[in-house]
């Protein structure tokens, strides 16, 4: 969540400065941070499933 927050702050700063290149890079970093969080959540959930119900962990 830190990366999403930092990316949003950078995006707001880029909007204040009206720099189109910085805005596009900030939007890209927000997208990458959100994607990374979803990926980490899915990996954590899969590991949790394998611990709780080993028969469901191996598909």
N, C-alpha and C positions, 0 to 999 in steps of 0.2 A: 504494500500500500504506500510505502514511502516514495517509490518511483512514480506512482500515479499522482500523488500530491505534488511532488517536485515538478513533474511535467505540466500539471495544471498551472502552477505558479509561473513557470517559464512561458506558458501560452498566454497568460494574462499580461505578463510584461511585454511580450511581443505584440499583443493587441494594442497596448498603450503606446508603444513606439511606432506602430503601423509599419512594421517591417515584414513584407510578404514572405521573404525567404525564411525568416525566423518563425513565422506563423506556420508555414508548411512543415518545417523541421519539428516544431513543437507538437503539431498534430500527429506526425509520424511517431514521435516518442511516446505520446499518450497511447496510441494504438498498440505499439510494441509492449508497453508496460501492462496494459490491460490483457493482452494476449499471453504475456508471461505469467500473470497472476492466474488466469484460467488454466493454463498448462500445469502450474504448480498445484493448484487445487485438485485437478483431476488426478495427478500423480499421488497426492496425499490421500485422496479418497480411495484410489485403487489399493494402496498399501493398507489402509484401514480395513477395507473389505477382506483382503487376504488374511489379516490378523483375526478378524471377527468370525469370518466364515470361509475357511480355507477351501472348501469344495466349490465356492463361487468365484474364487480368485483366479483360477486357471480356466480360461475359456478357449 
